């Protein structure tokens, strides 16, 4: 594995984690959205990751990660008693998004740490390449 393939692999991880942060941020921003264009409460979204393969002279090689799609979480909505809310049903309950802000914050920290780990790998790969060039002089 070359230095460039190491950097490429880690860069794909950084890109995937950045998209994950964007999705989490959107979930948090919509944690109280009770009405969407589709008519119901906002549904939490989750990115789906998969291995990324590249063609090499030796065949297909796993080289990083990619986001395949973003799916909606179909866990049940929360129900909150608030008869004054215009979106409340006849029983006074409002269907709230299935977003748990605490869970989203934990996922956000995980995404940040993973992003940082990939950035560290890139920095180390650059340092190894620099050292190799110094040895060759």
Biotite code that builds the C-alpha atoms (Angstrom):
import biotite.structure as struc

atoms = struc.array([
    struc.Atom([0.000, 0.000, 0.000], chain_id="A", res_id=1, res_name="UNK", atom_name="CA", element="C"),
    struc.Atom([1.461, 3.358, -1.009], chain_id="A", res_id=2, res_name="UNK", atom_name="CA", element="C"),
    struc.Atom([1.448, 6.588, 0.964], chain_id="A", res_id=3, res_name="UNK", atom_name="CA", element="C"),
    struc.Atom([-1.030, 7.995, -1.557], chain_id="A", res_id=4, res_name="UNK", atom_name="CA", element="C"),
    struc.Atom([-3.470, 5.133, -1.064], chain_id="A", res_id=5, res_name="UNK", atom_name="CA", element="C"),
    struc.Atom([-3.259, 5.624, 2.715], chain_id="A", res_id=6, res_name="UNK", atom_name="CA", element="C"),
    struc.Atom([-4.051, 9.306, 2.281], chain_id="A", res_id=7, res_name="UNK", atom_name="CA", element="C"),
    struc.Atom([-6.875, 8.495, -0.159], chain_id="A", res_id=8, res_name="UNK", atom_name="CA", element="C"),
    struc.Atom([-8.396, 5.976, 2.267], chain_id="A", res_id=9, res_name="UNK", atom_name="CA", element="C"),
    struc.Atom([-8.304, 8.403, 5.190], chain_id="A", res_id=10, res_name="UNK", atom_name="CA", element="C"),
    struc.Atom([-9.618, 11.251, 3.039], chain_id="A", res_id=11, res_name="UNK", atom_name="CA", element="C"),
    struc.Atom([-12.651, 9.127, 2.122], chain_id="A", res_id=12, res_name="UNK", atom_name="CA", element="C"),
    struc.Atom([-13.244, 8.563, 5.833], chain_id="A", res_id=13, res_name="UNK", atom_name="CA", element="C"),
    struc.Atom([-13.031, 12.294, 6.510], chain_id="A", res_id=14, res_name="UNK", atom_name="CA", element="C"),
    struc.Atom([-15.517, 13.020, 3.719], chain_id="A", res_id=15, res_name="UNK", atom_name="CA", element="C"),
    struc.Atom([-17.944, 10.397, 5.039], chain_id="A", res_id=16, res_name="UNK", atom_name="CA", element="C"),
    struc.Atom([-17.711, 11.746, 8.588], chain_id="A", res_id=17, res_name="UNK", atom_name="CA", element="C"),
    struc.Atom([-18.284, 15.312, 7.386], chain_id="A", res_id=18, res_name="UNK", atom_name="CA", element="C"),
    struc.Atom([-21.491, 14.189, 5.697], chain_id="A", res_id=19, res_name="UNK", atom_name="CA", element="C"),
    struc.Atom([-22.436, 12.346, 8.906], chain_id="A", res_id=20, res_name="UNK", atom_name="CA", element="C"),
    struc.Atom([-21.961, 15.580, 10.875], chain_id="A", res_id=21, res_name="UNK", atom_name="CA", element="C"),
    struc.Atom([-24.192, 17.405, 8.367], chain_id="A", res_id=22, res_name="UNK", atom_name="CA", element="C"),
    struc.Atom([-26.948, 14.789, 8.767], chain_id="A", res_id=23, res_name="UNK", atom_name="CA", element="C"),
    struc.Atom([-26.692, 14.883, 12.572], chain_id="A", res_id=24, res_name="UNK", atom_name="CA", element="C"),
    struc.Atom([-26.853, 18.693, 12.520], chain_id="A", res_id=25, res_name="UNK", atom_name="CA", element="C"),
    struc.Atom([-29.983, 18.519, 10.390], chain_id="A", res_id=26, res_name="UNK", atom_name="CA", element="C"),
    struc.Atom([-31.531, 16.046, 12.838], chain_id="A", res_id=27, res_name="UNK", atom_name="CA", element="C"),
    struc.Atom([-30.813, 18.329, 15.797], chain_id="A", res_id=28, res_name="UNK", atom_name="CA", element="C"),
    struc.Atom([-32.141, 21.371, 13.947], chain_id="A", res_id=29, res_name="UNK", atom_name="CA", element="C"),
    struc.Atom([-35.425, 19.541, 13.295], chain_id="A", res_id=30, res_name="UNK", atom_name="CA", element="C"),
    struc.Atom([-35.840, 17.976, 16.752], chain_id="A", res_id=31, res_name="UNK", atom_name="CA", element="C"),
    struc.Atom([-39.024, 20.020, 17.311], chain_id="A", res_id=32, res_name="UNK", atom_name="CA", element="C"),
    struc.Atom([-40.408, 20.081, 13.757], chain_id="A", res_id=33, res_name="UNK", atom_name="CA", element="C"),
    struc.Atom([-43.935, 18.712, 14.021], chain_id="A", res_id=34, res_name="UNK", atom_name="CA", element="C"),
    struc.Atom([-45.018, 19.372, 10.440], chain_id="A", res_id=35, res_name="UNK", atom_name="CA", element="C"),
    struc.Atom([-43.030, 18.765, 7.257], chain_id="A", res_id=36, res_name="UNK", atom_name="CA", element="C"),
    struc.Atom([-43.990, 19.115, 3.600], chain_id="A", res_id=37, res_name="UNK", atom_name="CA", element="C"),
    struc.Atom([-45.079, 15.470, 3.742], chain_id="A", res_id=38, res_name="UNK", atom_name="CA", element="C"),
    struc.Atom([-47.527, 16.398, 6.520], chain_id="A", res_id=39, res_name="UNK", atom_name="CA", element="C"),
    struc.Atom([-46.134, 14.547, 9.530], chain_id="A", res_id=40, res_name="UNK", atom_name="CA", element="C"),
    struc.Atom([-43.317, 15.157, 11.990], chain_id="A", res_id=41, res_name="UNK", atom_name="CA", element="C"),
    struc.Atom([-39.695, 15.174, 10.882], chain_id="A", res_id=42, res_name="UNK", atom_name="CA", element="C"),
    struc.Atom([-38.087, 11.717, 10.707], chain_id="A", res_id=43, res_name="UNK", atom_name="CA", element="C"),
    struc.Atom([-34.513, 11.255, 11.878], chain_id="A", res_id=44, res_name="UNK", atom_name="CA", element="C"),
    struc.Atom([-32.067, 10.544, 9.051], chain_id="A", res_id=45, res_name="UNK", atom_name="CA", element="C"),
    struc.Atom([-29.090, 8.188, 9.124], chain_id="A", res_id=46, res_name="UNK", atom_name="CA", element="C"),
    struc.Atom([-26.256, 7.832, 6.588], chain_id="A", res_id=47, res_name="UNK", atom_name="CA", element="C"),
    struc.Atom([-25.454, 4.325, 5.348], chain_id="A", res_id=48, res_name="UNK", atom_name="CA", element="C"),
    struc.Atom([-21.758, 3.605, 4.795], chain_id="A", res_id=49, res_name="UNK", atom_name="CA", element="C"),
    struc.Atom([-20.170, 0.932, 2.614], chain_id="A", res_id=50, res_name="UNK", atom_name="CA", element="C"),
    struc.Atom([-16.680, -0.109, 1.616], chain_id="A", res_id=51, res_name="UNK", atom_name="CA", element="C"),
    struc.Atom([-15.307, 1.735, -1.384], chain_id="A", res_id=52, res_name="UNK", atom_name="CA", element="C"),
    struc.Atom([-13.477, -0.382, -3.937], chain_id="A", res_id=53, res_name="UNK", atom_name="CA", element="C"),
    struc.Atom([-11.033, 0.812, -6.590], chain_id="A", res_id=54, res_name="UNK", atom_name="CA", element="C"),
    struc.Atom([-9.699, -0.988, -9.636], chain_id="A", res_id=55, res_name="UNK", atom_name="CA", element="C"),
    struc.Atom([-5.959, -1.711, -9.505], chain_id="A", res_id=56, res_name="UNK", atom_name="CA", element="C"),
    struc.Atom([-3.677, -3.857, -11.677], chain_id="A", res_id=57, res_name="UNK", atom_name="CA", element="C"),
    struc.Atom([-4.208, -6.554, -9.023], chain_id="A", res_id=58, res_name="UNK", atom_name="CA", element="C"),
    struc.Atom([-8.006, -6.372, -9.228], chain_id="A", res_id=59, res_name="UNK", atom_name="CA", element="C"),
    struc.Atom([-10.534, -4.670, -6.971], chain_id="A", res_id=60, res_name="UNK", atom_name="CA", element="C"),
    struc.Atom([-9.064, -3.405, -3.718], chain_id="A", res_id=61, res_name="UNK", atom_name="CA", element="C"),
    struc.Atom([-10.955, -2.058, -0.724], chain_id="A", res_id=62, res_name="UNK", atom_name="CA", element="C"),
    struc.Atom([-9.870, 1.556, -0.384], chain_id="A", res_id=63, res_name="UNK", atom_name="CA", element="C"),
    struc.Atom([-11.881, 3.584, 2.063], chain_id="A", res_id=64, res_name="UNK", atom_name="CA", element="C"),
    struc.Atom([-15.533, 4.237, 2.693], chain_id="A", res_id=65, res_name="UNK", atom_name="CA", element="C"),
    struc.Atom([-18.399, 5.929, 0.910], chain_id="A", res_id=66, res_name="UNK", atom_name="CA", element="C"),
    struc.Atom([-21.900, 7.016, 1.800], chain_id="A", res_id=67, res_name="UNK", atom_name="CA", element="C"),
    struc.Atom([-24.315, 4.838, -0.153], chain_id="A", res_id=68, res_name="UNK", atom_name="CA", element="C"),
    struc.Atom([-27.486, 6.684, 0.831], chain_id="A", res_id=69, res_name="UNK", atom_name="CA", element="C"),
    struc.Atom([-29.240, 8.527, 3.600], chain_id="A", res_id=70, res_name="UNK", atom_name="CA", element="C"),
    struc.Atom([-32.272, 6.723, 5.016], chain_id="A", res_id=71, res_name="UNK", atom_name="CA", element="C"),
    struc.Atom([-35.042, 7.715, 7.378], chain_id="A", res_id=72, res_name="UNK", atom_name="CA", element="C"),
    struc.Atom([-35.241, 6.107, 10.802], chain_id="A", res_id=73, res_name="UNK", atom_name="CA", element="C"),
    struc.Atom([-38.680, 4.501, 11.077], chain_id="A", res_id=74, res_name="UNK", atom_name="CA", element="C"),
    struc.Atom([-38.709, 4.224, 14.861], chain_id="A", res_id=75, res_name="UNK", atom_name="CA", element="C"),
    struc.Atom([-41.961, 5.514, 16.379], chain_id="A", res_id=76, res_name="UNK", atom_name="CA", element="C"),
    struc.Atom([-42.590, 9.199, 16.933], chain_id="A", res_id=77, res_name="UNK", atom_name="CA", element="C"),
    struc.Atom([-42.687, 10.558, 20.476], chain_id="A", res_id=78, res_name="UNK", atom_name="CA", element="C"),
    struc.Atom([-46.045, 11.770, 21.716], chain_id="A", res_id=79, res_name="UNK", atom_name="CA", element="C"),
    struc.Atom([-46.213, 14.812, 23.978], chain_id="A", res_id=80, res_name="UNK", atom_name="CA", element="C"),
    struc.Atom([-49.318, 16.078, 25.716], chain_id="A", res_id=81, res_name="UNK", atom_name="CA", element="C"),
    struc.Atom([-49.800, 19.701, 24.627], chain_id="A", res_id=82, res_name="UNK", atom_name="CA", element="C"),
    struc.Atom([-53.443, 20.492, 23.844], chain_id="A", res_id=83, res_name="UNK", atom_name="CA", element="C"),
    struc.Atom([-52.549, 24.147, 23.078], chain_id="A", res_id=84, res_name="UNK", atom_name="CA", element="C"),
    struc.Atom([-50.340, 23.106, 20.138], chain_id="A", res_id=85, res_name="UNK", atom_name="CA", element="C"),
    struc.Atom([-52.080, 23.578, 16.778], chain_id="A", res_id=86, res_name="UNK", atom_name="CA", element="C"),
    struc.Atom([-50.736, 20.177, 15.679], chain_id="A", res_id=87, res_name="UNK", atom_name="CA", element="C"),
    struc.Atom([-52.308, 18.363, 18.663], chain_id="A", res_id=88, res_name="UNK", atom_name="CA", element="C"),
    struc.Atom([-54.810, 15.622, 17.949], chain_id="A", res_id=89, res_name="UNK", atom_name="CA", element="C"),
    struc.Atom([-58.263, 15.368, 19.510], chain_id="A", res_id=90, res_name="UNK", atom_name="CA", element="C"),
    struc.Atom([-56.722, 13.725, 22.588], chain_id="A", res_id=91, res_name="UNK", atom_name="CA", element="C"),
    struc.Atom([-54.319, 16.675, 23.083], chain_id="A", res_id=92, res_name="UNK", atom_name="CA", element="C"),
    struc.Atom([-51.171, 14.760, 22.107], chain_id="A", res_id=93, res_name="UNK", atom_name="CA", element="C"),
    struc.Atom([-48.685, 16.054, 19.533], chain_id="A", res_id=94, res_name="UNK", atom_name="CA", element="C"),
    struc.Atom([-46.562, 13.674, 17.488], chain_id="A", res_id=95, res_name="UNK", atom_name="CA", element="C"),
    struc.Atom([-42.958, 14.815, 17.827], chain_id="A", res_id=96, res_name="UNK", atom_name="CA", element="C"),
    struc.Atom([-39.950, 13.812, 15.707], chain_id="A", res_id=97, res_name="UNK", atom_name="CA", element="C"),
    struc.Atom([-38.128, 10.585, 16.578], chain_id="A", res_id=98, res_name="UNK", atom_name="CA", element="C"),
    struc.Atom([-34.967, 12.605, 17.245], chain_id="A", res_id=99, res_name="UNK", atom_name="CA", element="C"),
    struc.Atom([-33.233, 12.111, 20.594], chain_id="A", res_id=100, res_name="UNK", atom_name="CA", element="C"),
    struc.Atom([-30.890, 15.085, 20.943], chain_id="A", res_id=101, res_name="UNK", atom_name="CA", element="C"),
    struc.Atom([-28.689, 13.281, 23.485], chain_id="A", res_id=102, res_name="UNK", atom_name="CA", element="C"),
    struc.Atom([-28.180, 10.383, 21.047], chain_id="A", res_id=103, res_name="UNK", atom_name="CA", element="C"),
    struc.Atom([-27.402, 12.854, 18.259], chain_id="A", res_id=104, res_name="UNK", atom_name="CA", element="C"),
    struc.Atom([-24.780, 14.575, 20.422], chain_id="A", res_id=105, res_name="UNK", atom_name="CA", element="C"),
    struc.Atom([-23.100, 11.223, 21.167], chain_id="A", res_id=106, res_name="UNK", atom_name="CA", element="C"),
    struc.Atom([-23.107, 10.445, 17.429], chain_id="A", res_id=107, res_name="UNK", atom_name="CA", element="C"),
    struc.Atom([-21.679, 13.906, 16.754], chain_id="A", res_id=108, res_name="UNK", atom_name="CA", element="C"),
    struc.Atom([-18.782, 13.309, 19.164], chain_id="A", res_id=109, res_name="UNK", atom_name="CA", element="C"),
    struc.Atom([-18.152, 9.913, 17.542], chain_id="A", res_id=110, res_name="UNK", atom_name="CA", element="C"),
    struc.Atom([-18.095, 11.485, 14.068], chain_id="A", res_id=111, res_name="UNK", atom_name="CA", element="C"),
    struc.Atom([-15.722, 14.211, 15.258], chain_id="A", res_id=112, res_name="UNK", atom_name="CA", element="C"),
    struc.Atom([-13.324, 11.696, 16.829], chain_id="A", res_id=113, res_name="UNK", atom_name="CA", element="C"),
    struc.Atom([-13.356, 9.527, 13.701], chain_id="A", res_id=114, res_name="UNK", atom_name="CA", element="C"),
    struc.Atom([-12.689, 12.576, 11.522], chain_id="A", res_id=115, res_name="UNK", atom_name="CA", element="C"),
    struc.Atom([-9.754, 13.539, 13.787], chain_id="A", res_id=116, res_name="UNK", atom_name="CA", element="C"),
    struc.Atom([-8.345, 9.986, 13.661], chain_id="A", res_id=117, res_name="UNK", atom_name="CA", element="C"),
    struc.Atom([-8.367, 10.059, 9.855], chain_id="A", res_id=118, res_name="UNK", atom_name="CA", element="C"),
    struc.Atom([-6.713, 13.492, 9.873], chain_id="A", res_id=119, res_name="UNK", atom_name="CA", element="C"),
    struc.Atom([-4.000, 12.095, 12.164], chain_id="A", res_id=120, res_name="UNK", atom_name="CA", element="C"),
    struc.Atom([-3.388, 9.193, 9.767], chain_id="A", res_id=121, res_name="UNK", atom_name="CA", element="C"),
    struc.Atom([-2.969, 11.650, 6.891], chain_id="A", res_id=122, res_name="UNK", atom_name="CA", element="C"),
    struc.Atom([-0.524, 13.718, 8.946], chain_id="A", res_id=123, res_name="UNK", atom_name="CA", element="C"),
    struc.Atom([1.473, 10.613, 9.860], chain_id="A", res_id=124, res_name="UNK", atom_name="CA", element="C"),
    struc.Atom([1.546, 9.442, 6.228], chain_id="A", res_id=125, res_name="UNK", atom_name="CA", element="C"),
    struc.Atom([2.862, 12.841, 5.154], chain_id="A", res_id=126, res_name="UNK", atom_name="CA", element="C"),
    struc.Atom([5.538, 12.680, 7.868], chain_id="A", res_id=127, res_name="UNK", atom_name="CA", element="C"),
    struc.Atom([6.571, 9.183, 6.699], chain_id="A", res_id=128, res_name="UNK", atom_name="CA", element="C"),
    struc.Atom([6.818, 10.391, 3.107], chain_id="A", res_id=129, res_name="UNK", atom_name="CA", element="C"),
    struc.Atom([8.923, 13.361, 4.207], chain_id="A", res_id=130, res_name="UNK", atom_name="CA", element="C"),
    struc.Atom([11.224, 11.084, 6.208], chain_id="A", res_id=131, res_name="UNK", atom_name="CA", element="C"),
    struc.Atom([11.596, 8.740, 3.248], chain_id="A", res_id=132, res_name="UNK", atom_name="CA", element="C"),
    struc.Atom([12.566, 11.683, 1.045], chain_id="A", res_id=133, res_name="UNK", atom_name="CA", element="C"),
    struc.Atom([15.142, 12.816, 3.606], chain_id="A", res_id=134, res_name="UNK", atom_name="CA", element="C"),
    struc.Atom([16.697, 9.334, 3.665], chain_id="A", res_id=135, res_name="UNK", atom_name="CA", element="C"),
    struc.Atom([16.942, 9.360, -0.145], chain_id="A", res_id=136, res_name="UNK", atom_name="CA", element="C"),
    struc.Atom([19.031, 12.558, -0.200], chain_id="A", res_id=137, res_name="UNK", atom_name="CA", element="C"),
])
